[in-house]
Amino acid sequence: MTDTTYNGWTNYETWNVALWLDNEYFYYSIMMMQSVKNFDDFIKKLQSGVFNNLDANWDWANTTGDGILWNDPKINVEEINEKILELKS
């Protein structure tokens, strides 16, 4: 049987988003805000124009540092939502 996952996640895109949410303080801080209940809330908050990530040298509001779009259709949103709920509990 062939493993069709990426490091235990559905695919590379989902894994990459999960990695950035966990390991980049800027994104982690937004994710942990009380008003952020799921991945959709995170994206809306991130792209709201309220935040400024001066340290980033990439389009941080639209992509991870590895160039994966935050709204890439390949991302398993349910899996990311589970991660957010787990981290917040």
PDB file with one MODEL, atoms N, CA, C and O in Angstrom:
MODEL        1
ATOM      1  N   MET A   1       0.829  -1.173   0.000  1.00  0.00           N
ATOM      2  CA  MET A   1       0.000   0.000   0.000  1.00  0.00           C
ATOM      3  C   MET A   1       0.884   1.251   0.000  1.00  0.00           C
ATOM      4  O   MET A   1       1.863   1.316   0.743  1.00  0.00           O
ATOM      5  N   THR A   2       0.550   2.225  -0.812  1.00  0.00           N
ATOM      6  CA  THR A   2       1.323   3.449  -0.914  1.00  0.00           C
ATOM      7  C   THR A   2       0.716   4.522  -0.021  1.00  0.00           C
ATOM      8  O   THR A   2      -0.495   4.744  -0.033  1.00  0.00           O
ATOM      9  N   ASP A   3       1.579   5.191   0.760  1.00  0.00           N
ATOM     10  CA  ASP A   3       1.127   6.296   1.600  1.00  0.00           C
ATOM     11  C   ASP A   3       0.874   7.498   0.700  1.00  0.00           C
ATOM     12  O   ASP A   3       1.761   7.920  -0.042  1.00  0.00           O
ATOM     13  N   THR A   4      -0.330   8.046   0.765  1.00  0.00           N
ATOM     14  CA  THR A   4      -0.676   9.184  -0.092  1.00  0.00           C
ATOM     15  C   THR A   4      -0.742  10.487   0.694  1.00  0.00           C
ATOM     16  O   THR A   4      -1.274  11.484   0.206  1.00  0.00           O
ATOM     17  N   THR A   5      -0.206  10.479   1.905  1.00  0.00           N
ATOM     18  CA  THR A   5      -0.216  11.698   2.714  1.00  0.00           C
ATOM     19  C   THR A   5       1.154  12.356   2.679  1.00  0.00           C
ATOM     20  O   THR A   5       2.108  11.810   2.125  1.00  0.00           O
ATOM     21  N   TYR A   6       1.235  13.539   3.280  1.00  0.00           N
ATOM     22  CA  TYR A   6       2.494  14.265   3.355  1.00  0.00           C
ATOM     23  C   TYR A   6       2.779  14.551   4.818  1.00  0.00           C
ATOM     24  O   TYR A   6       2.132  15.404   5.426  1.00  0.00           O
ATOM     25  N   ASN A   7       3.737  13.847   5.377  1.00  0.00           N
ATOM     26  CA  ASN A   7       4.094  13.988   6.793  1.00  0.00           C
ATOM     27  C   ASN A   7       2.875  13.874   7.706  1.00  0.00           C
ATOM     28  O   ASN A   7       2.776  14.572   8.716  1.00  0.00           O
ATOM     29  N   GLY A   8       1.955  12.993   7.342  1.00  0.00           N
ATOM     30  CA  GLY A   8       0.758  12.769   8.147  1.00  0.00           C
ATOM     31  C   GLY A   8      -0.405  13.701   7.812  1.00  0.00           C
ATOM     32  O   GLY A   8      -1.494  13.546   8.365  1.00  0.00           O
ATOM     33  N   TRP A   9      -0.198  14.642   6.938  1.00  0.00           N
ATOM     34  CA  TRP A   9      -1.247  15.566   6.505  1.00  0.00           C
ATOM     35  C   TRP A   9      -1.762  15.141   5.136  1.00  0.00           C
ATOM     36  O   TRP A   9      -1.117  14.350   4.448  1.00  0.00           O
ATOM     37  N   THR A  10      -2.899  15.652   4.745  1.00  0.00           N
ATOM     38  CA  THR A  10      -3.525  15.274   3.475  1.00  0.00           C
ATOM     39  C   THR A  10      -2.598  15.454   2.289  1.00  0.00           C
ATOM     40  O   THR A  10      -2.533  14.591   1.413  1.00  0.00           O
ATOM     41  N   ASN A  11      -1.882  16.567   2.253  1.00  0.00           N
ATOM     42  CA  ASN A  11      -1.002  16.878   1.119  1.00  0.00           C
ATOM     43  C   ASN A  11       0.018  17.933   1.546  1.00  0.00           C
ATOM     44  O   ASN A  11      -0.009  18.423   2.675  1.00  0.00           O
ATOM     45  N   TYR A  12       0.905  18.267   0.633  1.00  0.00           N
ATOM     46  CA  TYR A  12       1.950  19.252   0.926  1.00  0.00           C
ATOM     47  C   TYR A  12       1.363  20.599   1.328  1.00  0.00           C
ATOM     48  O   TYR A  12       1.840  21.223   2.276  1.00  0.00           O
ATOM     49  N   GLU A  13       0.339  21.051   0.620  1.00  0.00           N
ATOM     50  CA  GLU A  13      -0.243  22.365   0.878  1.00  0.00           C
ATOM     51  C   GLU A  13      -0.814  22.450   2.299  1.00  0.00           C
ATOM     52  O   GLU A  13      -0.609  23.445   2.994  1.00  0.00           O
ATOM     53  N   THR A  14      -1.518  21.417   2.721  1.00  0.00           N
ATOM     54  CA  THR A  14      -2.087  21.395   4.072  1.00  0.00           C
ATOM     55  C   THR A  14      -0.977  21.351   5.109  1.00  0.00           C
ATOM     56  O   THR A  14      -1.024  22.080   6.100  1.00  0.00           O
ATOM     57  N   TRP A  15       0.007  20.515   4.894  1.00  0.00           N
ATOM     58  CA  TRP A  15       1.144  20.419   5.806  1.00  0.00           C
ATOM     59  C   TRP A  15       1.862  21.756   5.916  1.00  0.00           C
ATOM     60  O   TRP A  15       2.212  22.185   7.015  1.00  0.00           O
ATOM     61  N   ASN A  16       2.084  22.418   4.780  1.00  0.00           N
ATOM     62  CA  ASN A  16       2.822  23.678   4.771  1.00  0.00           C
ATOM     63  C   ASN A  16       2.079  24.755   5.553  1.00  0.00           C
ATOM     64  O   ASN A  16       2.695  25.481   6.333  1.00  0.00           O
ATOM     65  N   VAL A  17       0.777  24.871   5.361  1.00  0.00           N
ATOM     66  CA  VAL A  17      -0.027  25.849   6.110  1.00  0.00           C
ATOM     67  C   VAL A  17       0.037  25.534   7.598  1.00  0.00           C
ATOM     68  O   VAL A  17       0.233  26.437   8.411  1.00  0.00           O
ATOM     69  N   ALA A  18      -0.127  24.268   7.965  1.00  0.00           N
ATOM     70  CA  ALA A  18      -0.066  23.873   9.380  1.00  0.00           C
ATOM     71  C   ALA A  18       1.288  24.227   9.981  1.00  0.00           C
ATOM     72  O   ALA A  18       1.368  24.689  11.119  1.00  0.00           O
ATOM     73  N   LEU A  19       2.335  24.011   9.225  1.00  0.00           N
ATOM     74  CA  LEU A  19       3.689  24.317   9.687  1.00  0.00           C
ATOM     75  C   LEU A  19       3.860  25.813   9.956  1.00  0.00           C
ATOM     76  O   LEU A  19       4.419  26.199  10.983  1.00  0.00           O
ATOM     77  N   TRP A  20       3.386  26.643   9.049  1.00  0.00           N
ATOM     78  CA  TRP A  20       3.511  28.090   9.224  1.00  0.00           C
ATOM     79  C   TRP A  20       2.648  28.596  10.372  1.00  0.00           C
ATOM     80  O   TRP A  20       3.042  29.527  11.075  1.00  0.00           O
ATOM     81  N   LEU A  21       1.488  28.005  10.571  1.00  0.00           N
ATOM     82  CA  LEU A  21       0.631  28.421  11.693  1.00  0.00           C
ATOM     83  C   LEU A  21       1.297  28.121  13.031  1.00  0.00           C
ATOM     84  O   LEU A  21       1.153  28.887  13.984  1.00  0.00           O
ATOM     85  N   ASP A  22       2.003  27.041  13.103  1.00  0.00           N
ATOM     86  CA  ASP A  22       2.662  26.612  14.348  1.00  0.00           C
ATOM     87  C   ASP A  22       3.994  27.305  14.609  1.00  0.00           C
ATOM     88  O   ASP A  22       4.346  27.559  15.761  1.00  0.00           O
ATOM     89  N   ASN A  23       4.731  27.610  13.558  1.00  0.00           N
ATOM     90  CA  ASN A  23       6.128  27.984  13.723  1.00  0.00           C
ATOM     91  C   ASN A  23       6.479  29.429  13.395  1.00  0.00           C
ATOM     92  O   ASN A  23       7.650  29.804  13.452  1.00  0.00           O
ATOM     93  N   GLU A  24       5.513  30.226  13.060  1.00  0.00           N
ATOM     94  CA  GLU A  24       5.757  31.640  12.792  1.00  0.00           C
ATOM     95  C   GLU A  24       4.923  32.438  13.785  1.00  0.00           C
ATOM     96  O   GLU A  24       3.694  32.415  13.725  1.00  0.00           O
ATOM     97  N   TYR A  25       5.580  33.137  14.690  1.00  0.00           N
ATOM     98  CA  TYR A  25       4.885  33.819  15.786  1.00  0.00           C
ATOM     99  C   TYR A  25       3.800  34.771  15.291  1.00  0.00           C
ATOM    100  O   TYR A  25       2.732  34.861  15.896  1.00  0.00           O
ATOM    101  N   PHE A  26       4.066  35.478  14.202  1.00  0.00           N
ATOM    102  CA  PHE A  26       3.093  36.414  13.645  1.00  0.00           C
ATOM    103  C   PHE A  26       1.781  35.695  13.326  1.00  0.00           C
ATOM    104  O   PHE A  26       0.714  36.144  13.743  1.00  0.00           O
ATOM    105  N   TYR A  27       1.853  34.587  12.593  1.00  0.00           N
ATOM    106  CA  TYR A  27       0.652  33.828  12.225  1.00  0.00           C
ATOM    107  C   TYR A  27       0.039  33.148  13.446  1.00  0.00           C
ATOM    108  O   TYR A  27      -1.181  33.123  13.602  1.00  0.00           O
ATOM    109  N   TYR A  28       0.876  32.607  14.295  1.00  0.00           N
ATOM    110  CA  TYR A  28       0.393  31.937  15.504  1.00  0.00           C
ATOM    111  C   TYR A  28      -0.406  32.912  16.363  1.00  0.00           C
ATOM    112  O   TYR A  28      -1.459  32.554  16.890  1.00  0.00           O
ATOM    113  N   SER A  29       0.083  34.132  16.505  1.00  0.00           N
ATOM    114  CA  SER A  29      -0.602  35.139  17.315  1.00  0.00           C
ATOM    115  C   SER A  29      -1.984  35.470  16.751  1.00  0.00           C
ATOM    116  O   SER A  29      -2.946  35.621  17.503  1.00  0.00           O
ATOM    117  N   ILE A  30      -2.075  35.579  15.452  1.00  0.00           N
ATOM    118  CA  ILE A  30      -3.378  35.838  14.825  1.00  0.00           C
ATOM    119  C   ILE A  30      -4.295  34.643  15.025  1.00  0.00           C
ATOM    120  O   ILE A  30      -5.461  34.802  15.385  1.00  0.00           O
ATOM    121  N   MET A  31      -3.767  33.446  14.792  1.00  0.00           N
ATOM    122  CA  MET A  31      -4.570  32.237  14.939  1.00  0.00           C
ATOM    123  C   MET A  31      -5.118  32.100  16.359  1.00  0.00           C
ATOM    124  O   MET A  31      -6.238  31.624  16.544  1.00  0.00           O
ATOM    125  N   MET A  32      -4.346  32.507  17.354  1.00  0.00           N
ATOM    126  CA  MET A  32      -4.756  32.331  18.740  1.00  0.00           C
ATOM    127  C   MET A  32      -5.671  33.444  19.255  1.00  0.00           C
ATOM    128  O   MET A  32      -6.100  33.397  20.407  1.00  0.00           O
ATOM    129  N   MET A  33      -5.974  34.434  18.429  1.00  0.00           N
ATOM    130  CA  MET A  33      -6.898  35.491  18.845  1.00  0.00           C
ATOM    131  C   MET A  33      -8.258  34.883  19.161  1.00  0.00           C
ATOM    132  O   MET A  33      -8.685  33.924  18.518  1.00  0.00           O
ATOM    133  N   GLN A  34      -8.923  35.439  20.141  1.00  0.00           N
ATOM    134  CA  GLN A  34     -10.210  34.914  20.579  1.00  0.00           C
ATOM    135  C   GLN A  34     -11.243  34.887  19.453  1.00  0.00           C
ATOM    136  O   GLN A  34     -12.070  33.977  19.394  1.00  0.00           O
ATOM    137  N   SER A  35     -11.201  35.863  18.576  1.00  0.00           N
ATOM    138  CA  SER A  35     -12.198  35.951  17.499  1.00  0.00           C
ATOM    139  C   SER A  35     -11.942  34.966  16.358  1.00  0.00           C
ATOM    140  O   SER A  35     -12.796  34.800  15.488  1.00  0.00           O
ATOM    141  N   VAL A  36     -10.789  34.317  16.351  1.00  0.00           N
ATOM    142  CA  VAL A  36     -10.468  33.348  15.301  1.00  0.00           C
ATOM    143  C   VAL A  36     -10.890  31.959  15.779  1.00  0.00           C
ATOM    144  O   VAL A  36     -10.285  31.376  16.678  1.00  0.00           O
ATOM    145  N   LYS A  37     -11.937  31.456  15.152  1.00  0.00           N
ATOM    146  CA  LYS A  37     -12.494  30.151  15.523  1.00  0.00           C
ATOM    147  C   LYS A  37     -12.130  29.046  14.539  1.00  0.00           C
ATOM    148  O   LYS A  37     -12.191  27.862  14.872  1.00  0.00           O
ATOM    149  N   ASN A  38     -11.745  29.446  13.308  1.00  0.00           N
ATOM    150  CA  ASN A  38     -11.432  28.466  12.273  1.00  0.00           C
ATOM    151  C   ASN A  38     -10.502  29.088  11.238  1.00  0.00           C
ATOM    152  O   ASN A  38     -10.119  30.252  11.357  1.00  0.00           O
ATOM    153  N   PHE A  39     -10.147  28.316  10.237  1.00  0.00           N
ATOM    154  CA  PHE A  39      -9.188  28.764   9.228  1.00  0.00           C
ATOM    155  C   PHE A  39      -9.728  29.938   8.420  1.00  0.00           C
ATOM    156  O   PHE A  39      -8.975  30.846   8.067  1.00  0.00           O
ATOM    157  N   ASP A  40     -11.017  29.927   8.127  1.00  0.00           N
ATOM    158  CA  ASP A  40     -11.623  31.035   7.405  1.00  0.00           C
ATOM    159  C   ASP A  40     -11.504  32.336   8.199  1.00  0.00           C
ATOM    160  O   ASP A  40     -11.183  33.382   7.636  1.00  0.00           O
ATOM    161  N   ASP A  41     -11.762  32.269   9.498  1.00  0.00           N
ATOM    162  CA  ASP A  41     -11.594  33.444  10.365  1.00  0.00           C
ATOM    163  C   ASP A  41     -10.144  33.932  10.335  1.00  0.00           C
ATOM    164  O   ASP A  41      -9.886  35.135  10.280  1.00  0.00           O
ATOM    165  N   PHE A  42      -9.209  32.992  10.370  1.00  0.00           N
ATOM    166  CA  PHE A  42      -7.784  33.339  10.330  1.00  0.00           C
ATOM    167  C   PHE A  42      -7.453  34.116   9.056  1.00  0.00           C
ATOM    168  O   PHE A  42      -6.808  35.163   9.113  1.00  0.00           O
ATOM    169  N   ILE A  43      -7.893  33.602   7.910  1.00  0.00           N
ATOM    170  CA  ILE A  43      -7.596  34.256   6.637  1.00  0.00           C
ATOM    171  C   ILE A  43      -8.217  35.654   6.592  1.00  0.00           C
ATOM    172  O   ILE A  43      -7.573  36.610   6.160  1.00  0.00           O
ATOM    173  N   LYS A  44      -9.461  35.768   7.037  1.00  0.00           N
ATOM    174  CA  LYS A  44     -10.123  37.078   7.043  1.00  0.00           C
ATOM    175  C   LYS A  44      -9.366  38.062   7.930  1.00  0.00           C
ATOM    176  O   LYS A  44      -9.155  39.213   7.547  1.00  0.00           O
ATOM    177  N   LYS A  45      -8.965  37.617   9.097  1.00  0.00           N
ATOM    178  CA  LYS A  45      -8.225  38.477  10.030  1.00  0.00           C
ATOM    179  C   LYS A  45      -6.867  38.844   9.429  1.00  0.00           C
ATOM    180  O   LYS A  45      -6.452  40.001   9.491  1.00  0.00           O
ATOM    181  N   LEU A  46      -6.188  37.876   8.859  1.00  0.00           N
ATOM    182  CA  LEU A  46      -4.874  38.096   8.259  1.00  0.00           C
ATOM    183  C   LEU A  46      -4.932  39.133   7.141  1.00  0.00           C
ATOM    184  O   LEU A  46      -4.044  39.976   7.019  1.00  0.00           O
ATOM    185  N   GLN A  47      -5.976  39.065   6.332  1.00  0.00           N
ATOM    186  CA  GLN A  47      -6.087  39.932   5.170  1.00  0.00           C
ATOM    187  C   GLN A  47      -6.902  41.196   5.435  1.00  0.00           C
ATOM    188  O   GLN A  47      -7.236  41.925   4.501  1.00  0.00           O
ATOM    189  N   SER A  48      -7.218  41.456   6.680  1.00  0.00           N
ATOM    190  CA  SER A  48      -8.067  42.600   7.038  1.00  0.00           C
ATOM    191  C   SER A  48      -7.374  43.948   6.881  1.00  0.00           C
ATOM    192  O   SER A  48      -8.045  44.978   6.836  1.00  0.00           O
ATOM    193  N   GLY A  49      -6.081  43.962   6.799  1.00  0.00           N
ATOM    194  CA  GLY A  49      -5.354  45.215   6.688  1.00  0.00           C
ATOM    195  C   GLY A  49      -5.007  45.834   8.030  1.00  0.00           C
ATOM    196  O   GLY A  49      -4.418  46.913   8.088  1.00  0.00           O
ATOM    197  N   VAL A  50      -5.370  45.154   9.109  1.00  0.00           N
ATOM    198  CA  VAL A  50      -5.105  45.657  10.461  1.00  0.00           C
ATOM    199  C   VAL A  50      -3.662  45.365  10.873  1.00  0.00           C
ATOM    200  O   VAL A  50      -3.083  46.088  11.684  1.00  0.00           O
ATOM    201  N   PHE A  51      -3.094  44.318  10.316  1.00  0.00           N
ATOM    202  CA  PHE A  51      -1.778  43.855  10.736  1.00  0.00           C
ATOM    203  C   PHE A  51      -0.692  44.316   9.783  1.00  0.00           C
ATOM    204  O   PHE A  51      -0.946  44.649   8.626  1.00  0.00           O
ATOM    205  N   ASN A  52       0.519  44.324  10.302  1.00  0.00           N
ATOM    206  CA  ASN A  52       1.672  44.702   9.507  1.00  0.00           C
ATOM    207  C   ASN A  52       2.825  43.780   9.880  1.00  0.00           C
ATOM    208  O   ASN A  52       3.261  43.760  11.031  1.00  0.00           O
ATOM    209  N   ASN A  53       3.310  43.030   8.929  1.00  0.00           N
ATOM    210  CA  ASN A  53       4.418  42.118   9.170  1.00  0.00           C
ATOM    211  C   ASN A  53       5.652  42.668   8.451  1.00  0.00           C
ATOM    212  O   ASN A  53       6.010  42.213   7.365  1.00  0.00           O
ATOM    213  N   LEU A  54       6.281  43.637   9.070  1.00  0.00           N
ATOM    214  CA  LEU A  54       7.420  44.311   8.447  1.00  0.00           C
ATOM    215  C   LEU A  54       8.629  43.401   8.257  1.00  0.00           C
ATOM    216  O   LEU A  54       9.488  43.677   7.420  1.00  0.00           O
ATOM    217  N   ASP A  55       8.699  42.320   9.028  1.00  0.00           N
ATOM    218  CA  ASP A  55       9.835  41.406   8.919  1.00  0.00           C
ATOM    219  C   ASP A  55       9.761  40.513   7.684  1.00  0.00           C
ATOM    220  O   ASP A  55      10.773  39.946   7.270  1.00  0.00           O
ATOM    221  N   ALA A  56       8.589  40.385   7.099  1.00  0.00           N
ATOM    222  CA  ALA A  56       8.412  39.454   5.986  1.00  0.00           C
ATOM    223  C   ALA A  56       8.925  40.052   4.690  1.00  0.00           C
ATOM    224  O   ALA A  56       8.749  41.241   4.424  1.00  0.00           O
ATOM    225  N   ASN A  57       9.556  39.217   3.895  1.00  0.00           N
ATOM    226  CA  ASN A  57      10.014  39.657   2.578  1.00  0.00           C
ATOM    227  C   ASN A  57       9.256  38.886   1.490  1.00  0.00           C
ATOM    228  O   ASN A  57       9.797  38.622   0.416  1.00  0.00           O
ATOM    229  N   TRP A  58       8.022  38.536   1.775  1.00  0.00           N
ATOM    230  CA  TRP A  58       7.140  37.880   0.812  1.00  0.00           C
ATOM    231  C   TRP A  58       5.738  38.429   1.026  1.00  0.00           C
ATOM    232  O   TRP A  58       5.512  39.202   1.956  1.00  0.00           O
ATOM    233  N   ASP A  59       4.817  38.047   0.196  1.00  0.00           N
ATOM    234  CA  ASP A  59       3.425  38.494   0.275  1.00  0.00           C
ATOM    235  C   ASP A  59       2.723  37.741   1.398  1.00  0.00           C
ATOM    236  O   ASP A  59       1.877  36.883   1.143  1.00  0.00           O
ATOM    237  N   TRP A  60       3.073  38.063   2.633  1.00  0.00           N
ATOM    238  CA  TRP A  60       2.651  37.325   3.821  1.00  0.00           C
ATOM    239  C   TRP A  60       1.139  37.257   4.008  1.00  0.00           C
ATOM    240  O   TRP A  60       0.654  36.317   4.638  1.00  0.00           O
ATOM    241  N   ALA A  61       0.382  38.208   3.488  1.00  0.00           N
ATOM    242  CA  ALA A  61      -1.072  38.207   3.660  1.00  0.00           C
ATOM    243  C   ALA A  61      -1.759  37.209   2.726  1.00  0.00           C
ATOM    244  O   ALA A  61      -2.901  36.816   2.964  1.00  0.00           O
ATOM    245  N   ASN A  62      -1.066  36.804   1.672  1.00  0.00           N
ATOM    246  CA  ASN A  62      -1.668  35.902   0.692  1.00  0.00           C
ATOM    247  C   ASN A  62      -0.992  34.546   0.576  1.00  0.00           C
ATOM    248  O   ASN A  62      -1.596  33.588   0.093  1.00  0.00           O
ATOM    249  N   THR A  63       0.271  34.457   1.021  1.00  0.00           N
ATOM    250  CA  THR A  63       0.985  33.185   0.898  1.00  0.00           C
ATOM    251  C   THR A  63       1.806  32.904   2.152  1.00  0.00           C
ATOM    252  O   THR A  63       2.151  33.810   2.911  1.00  0.00           O
ATOM    253  N   THR A  64       2.105  31.640   2.344  1.00  0.00           N
ATOM    254  CA  THR A  64       3.073  31.277   3.371  1.00  0.00           C
ATOM    255  C   THR A  64       4.447  31.705   2.869  1.00  0.00           C
ATOM    256  O   THR A  64       4.585  32.114   1.717  1.00  0.00           O
ATOM    257  N   GLY A  65       5.434  31.615   3.701  1.00  0.00           N
ATOM    258  CA  GLY A  65       6.792  31.952   3.290  1.00  0.00           C
ATOM    259  C   GLY A  65       7.336  31.032   2.213  1.00  0.00           C
ATOM    260  O   GLY A  65       8.350  31.332   1.583  1.00  0.00           O
ATOM    261  N   ASP A  66       6.658  29.911   2.003  1.00  0.00           N
ATOM    262  CA  ASP A  66       7.062  28.963   0.967  1.00  0.00           C
ATOM    263  C   ASP A  66       6.259  29.130  -0.312  1.00  0.00           C
ATOM    264  O   ASP A  66       6.405  28.347  -1.250  1.00  0.00           O
ATOM    265  N   GLY A  67       5.404  30.158  -0.348  1.00  0.00           N
ATOM    266  CA  GLY A  67       4.657  30.452  -1.570  1.00  0.00           C
ATOM    267  C   GLY A  67       3.337  29.725  -1.736  1.00  0.00           C
ATOM    268  O   GLY A  67       2.744  29.780  -2.814  1.00  0.00           O
ATOM    269  N   ILE A  68       2.861  29.050  -0.709  1.00  0.00           N
ATOM    270  CA  ILE A  68       1.558  28.391  -0.793  1.00  0.00           C
ATOM    271  C   ILE A  68       0.487  29.426  -0.472  1.00  0.00           C
ATOM    272  O   ILE A  68       0.555  30.102   0.555  1.00  0.00           O
ATOM    273  N   LEU A  69      -0.502  29.545  -1.353  1.00  0.00           N
ATOM    274  CA  LEU A  69      -1.597  30.476  -1.122  1.00  0.00           C
ATOM    275  C   LEU A  69      -2.406  30.046   0.098  1.00  0.00           C
ATOM    276  O   LEU A  69      -2.707  28.863   0.258  1.00  0.00           O
ATOM    277  N   TRP A  70      -2.759  30.998   0.954  1.00  0.00           N
ATOM    278  CA  TRP A  70      -3.580  30.675   2.124  1.00  0.00           C
ATOM    279  C   TRP A  70      -4.936  30.112   1.710  1.00  0.00           C
ATOM    280  O   TRP A  70      -5.541  29.340   2.454  1.00  0.00           O
ATOM    281  N   ASN A  71      -5.413  30.493   0.530  1.00  0.00           N
ATOM    282  CA  ASN A  71      -6.709  29.989   0.063  1.00  0.00           C
ATOM    283  C   ASN A  71      -6.563  28.967  -1.063  1.00  0.00           C
ATOM    284  O   ASN A  71      -7.470  28.815  -1.882  1.00  0.00           O
ATOM    285  N   ASP A  72      -5.448  28.277  -1.108  1.00  0.00           N
ATOM    286  CA  ASP A  72      -5.226  27.230  -2.112  1.00  0.00           C
ATOM    287  C   ASP A  72      -6.329  26.177  -1.970  1.00  0.00           C
ATOM    288  O   ASP A  72      -6.565  25.681  -0.869  1.00  0.00           O
ATOM    289  N   PRO A  73      -7.003  25.831  -3.064  1.00  0.00           N
ATOM    290  CA  PRO A  73      -8.092  24.851  -2.981  1.00  0.00           C
ATOM    291  C   PRO A  73      -7.637  23.442  -2.575  1.00  0.00           C
ATOM    292  O   PRO A  73      -8.465  22.613  -2.197  1.00  0.00           O
ATOM    293  N   LYS A  74      -6.339  23.169  -2.648  1.00  0.00           N
ATOM    294  CA  LYS A  74      -5.829  21.855  -2.244  1.00  0.00           C
ATOM    295  C   LYS A  74      -5.760  21.701  -0.727  1.00  0.00           C
ATOM    296  O   LYS A  74      -5.659  20.578  -0.233  1.00  0.00           O
ATOM    297  N   ILE A  75      -5.812  22.803   0.022  1.00  0.00           N
ATOM    298  CA  ILE A  75      -5.703  22.741   1.482  1.00  0.00           C
ATOM    299  C   ILE A  75      -6.928  22.049   2.058  1.00  0.00           C
ATOM    300  O   ILE A  75      -8.064  22.385   1.723  1.00  0.00           O
ATOM    301  N   ASN A  76      -6.682  21.089   2.919  1.00  0.00           N
ATOM    302  CA  ASN A  76      -7.766  20.409   3.619  1.00  0.00           C
ATOM    303  C   ASN A  76      -8.173  21.303   4.797  1.00  0.00           C
ATOM    304  O   ASN A  76      -7.581  21.236   5.874  1.00  0.00           O
ATOM    305  N   VAL A  77      -9.175  22.123   4.578  1.00  0.00           N
ATOM    306  CA  VAL A  77      -9.599  23.115   5.565  1.00  0.00           C
ATOM    307  C   VAL A  77     -10.095  22.436   6.840  1.00  0.00           C
ATOM    308  O   VAL A  77      -9.853  22.935   7.939  1.00  0.00           O
ATOM    309  N   GLU A  78     -10.775  21.318   6.706  1.00  0.00           N
ATOM    310  CA  GLU A  78     -11.261  20.594   7.892  1.00  0.00           C
ATOM    311  C   GLU A  78     -10.096  20.172   8.779  1.00  0.00           C
ATOM    312  O   GLU A  78     -10.179  20.255  10.004  1.00  0.00           O
ATOM    313  N   GLU A  79      -9.034  19.730   8.170  1.00  0.00           N
ATOM    314  CA  GLU A  79      -7.856  19.308   8.916  1.00  0.00           C
ATOM    315  C   GLU A  79      -7.206  20.505   9.633  1.00  0.00           C
ATOM    316  O   GLU A  79      -6.791  20.387  10.786  1.00  0.00           O
ATOM    317  N   ILE A  80      -7.121  21.633   8.958  1.00  0.00           N
ATOM    318  CA  ILE A  80      -6.564  22.839   9.573  1.00  0.00           C
ATOM    319  C   ILE A  80      -7.478  23.331  10.692  1.00  0.00           C
ATOM    320  O   ILE A  80      -6.991  23.769  11.735  1.00  0.00           O
ATOM    321  N   ASN A  81      -8.795  23.266  10.492  1.00  0.00           N
ATOM    322  CA  ASN A  81      -9.728  23.652  11.546  1.00  0.00           C
ATOM    323  C   ASN A  81      -9.542  22.800  12.802  1.00  0.00           C
ATOM    324  O   ASN A  81      -9.588  23.311  13.921  1.00  0.00           O
ATOM    325  N   GLU A  82      -9.331  21.502  12.606  1.00  0.00           N
ATOM    326  CA  GLU A  82      -9.076  20.603  13.739  1.00  0.00           C
ATOM    327  C   GLU A  82      -7.812  21.034  14.482  1.00  0.00           C
ATOM    328  O   GLU A  82      -7.777  21.034  15.712  1.00  0.00           O
ATOM    329  N   LYS A  83      -6.791  21.394  13.739  1.00  0.00           N
ATOM    330  CA  LYS A  83      -5.538  21.830  14.346  1.00  0.00           C
ATOM    331  C   LYS A  83      -5.764  23.092  15.172  1.00  0.00           C
ATOM    332  O   LYS A  83      -5.278  23.193  16.298  1.00  0.00           O
ATOM    333  N   ILE A  84      -6.493  24.048  14.621  1.00  0.00           N
ATOM    334  CA  ILE A  84      -6.754  25.295  15.335  1.00  0.00           C
ATOM    335  C   ILE A  84      -7.519  25.012  16.626  1.00  0.00           C
ATOM    336  O   ILE A  84      -7.167  25.538  17.682  1.00  0.00           O
ATOM    337  N   LEU A  85      -8.549  24.196  16.548  1.00  0.00           N
ATOM    338  CA  LEU A  85      -9.324  23.858  17.748  1.00  0.00           C
ATOM    339  C   LEU A  85      -8.453  23.145  18.773  1.00  0.00           C
ATOM    340  O   LEU A  85      -8.558  23.412  19.970  1.00  0.00           O
ATOM    341  N   GLU A  86      -7.606  22.252  18.319  1.00  0.00           N
ATOM    342  CA  GLU A  86      -6.719  21.522  19.224  1.00  0.00           C
ATOM    343  C   GLU A  86      -5.753  22.467  19.935  1.00  0.00           C
ATOM    344  O   GLU A  86      -5.544  22.346  21.142  1.00  0.00           O
ATOM    345  N   LEU A  87      -5.174  23.392  19.207  1.00  0.00           N
ATOM    346  CA  LEU A  87      -4.226  24.332  19.809  1.00  0.00           C
ATOM    347  C   LEU A  87      -4.900  25.288  20.788  1.00  0.00           C
ATOM    348  O   LEU A  87      -4.275  25.755  21.740  1.00  0.00           O
ATOM    349  N   LYS A  88      -6.169  25.573  20.551  1.00  0.00           N
ATOM    350  CA  LYS A  88      -6.885  26.515  21.394  1.00  0.00           C
ATOM    351  C   LYS A  88      -7.536  25.868  22.614  1.00  0.00           C
ATOM    352  O   LYS A  88      -8.062  26.566  23.481  1.00  0.00           O
ATOM    353  N   SER A  89      -7.504  24.557  22.683  1.00  0.00           N
ATOM    354  CA  SER A  89      -8.141  23.888  23.841  1.00  0.00           C
ATOM    355  C   SER A  89      -7.154  23.567  24.931  1.00  0.00           C
ATOM    356  O   SER A  89      -7.532  23.008  25.961  1.00  0.00           O
TER     357      SER A  89
ENDMDL
END
